[in-house]
């Protein structure tokens, strides 16, 4: 890939090329969060009244999963990404819909929370971002694993 060419070409051409490389599912994440590609080869959010914020590089987007991209947008650490990627079969994406009276299952790109299938326990991505210490995250994982075991026994 010729990164020098990408840095100098027209914004629209650059972004269209990058979107083709990423695929449809990752592009749905970019669209949901309104991310645009810049000349530094980073995906960023541009808002008229706020400073532009870069989220991640093209290389990260290319090698990352959809879960990894969403977790990166929410500023979640690598340990959280790996745990949920490795255990995704136990979870499903969901989001809060007030007209439905709570959390409903949704497509992966649209998730705002994660629901453990066996127990129905919902972990909001914003709450997950508040966990700063690895020991606290490990305690949460142990709790979720224990609740899953209890649900499978019952």
N, C-alpha and C positions, 0 to 999 in steps of 0.2 A: 504494500500500500504506500502510495506517495503522499506522505503527510505534508510536505512542503506545498504541493499542489493544492491540497485541501485547505490549507491555511490562507491561500491567496485567491481561491475561487469565490464566486458569488455565493451569498448566504443560502439562497434557495437551492442551488445546485448541491452545495455541501450537505445541507440537511437532508435532501432527498436521497443522496447517495448513502448517507449514514443510516437512514431509516430502512433502506433496502437491505443493508447488511445485517441489521438487528432483527428483523422479522416482525410479524404482525403483533404478537403478544407483548413484546417489549415496547413496541410503538404505542400500544394502548395505555401502558403505564406513563409514557412520556406525554401523551395527550391528556390523560386525567390530571396530571400535575402541571400542565401547561409549560413543559420544558422545551427550550429551543437550543439549537446547536450553535456554538460561537466559534470564532476564528482560532481560539486556543485549543480547540477540539474537546471542549467540555459542554455538558448539558447544563443549562442554566435557566433560572426563572426570572423573567423580566416583568416588572410591574411599574407603571408610571410614577407612583408616589413613593416607591421604596427602592433601596439600592438593589442592583442585580445580584443574585446569589447563585454561585456555581455549586452544583450538586455532585457530579461525578464525571470522570473522563470517558471518552469514547471507548478506550481499552477496557475500563471496568465494566461498562455496559455490555460490551461484546462478550466478555468471559463470564459475566455474572448471570445468575438465574433471575427470573422475574421476582422471586422472593427476595433475592439479594438486592435487586434494584430498589424495591419498595422499602426494605429495611434500611438501606443506605439513605434514602430520602428522609426517613424518620430518625436518622442519626443513631441507628442501632449498631452495636459492636459486632465484630466478626463471630464471637462465641454465640451470640443469639442467632445470627444467620445460620451458622453450621448446625446448631441444635435443631432448629425448626426445619431446615432442609433435610437433615438426616431422619427426622421423625415425622415428616409431613403426612405419612399414611395415618397417623393418629389424630390429625387436625383437619379443619376445613376453614376456608376464608369466609368471613362474614362482615356485615356492616350494620350499623344501627339505622333502622327505618321507623320513625315515630308512628307513622300511619299503620304499621304492622304490629306495633306494640313492643318492639324490642329488636334484638339482633336477628337478622335473616341471612341465610346462605347467599353468597354472591360469587361472581367470577373472581379469579385470583387477582387480576390487575386492579380490581375495584375494592379490595379488602381494606378495612379499617381496623379489624380485629381478627383474632384467631379463636376458633371454638374447638375444644377437645371433644372429639366425637363420642367417646365412651361416657363422659360425664356431663357434657354440656357447659363446662366451665369456659368462660369467655375471657380472653386476655386482650385488652385494647392496646394497640400499638403505641399510643401515647403513654400508657402506664408502663409498658415494657421499656420505653425510653427513659423513664424516671429511675430505673434500676441502674445504678452507677457502679456498684461493686460486684465483682465476679462471684464472691461468696453468697451474696444475696440472690444473684441469678441462679446459682447452683441450688440454693434452698428452694427457690420457686420451682425449678425443674424436678427436684426430689418430691415436692408436694404434688405436682401434677402427675408424676409417675405413680405415687402412692394412691392417689384418687383413682387413677386408671385401673390399677390392680384391684382396688376395692370394688369398682364398678363391674369388672369382669368376673369377680368371684360371686357377686350377688345375682 
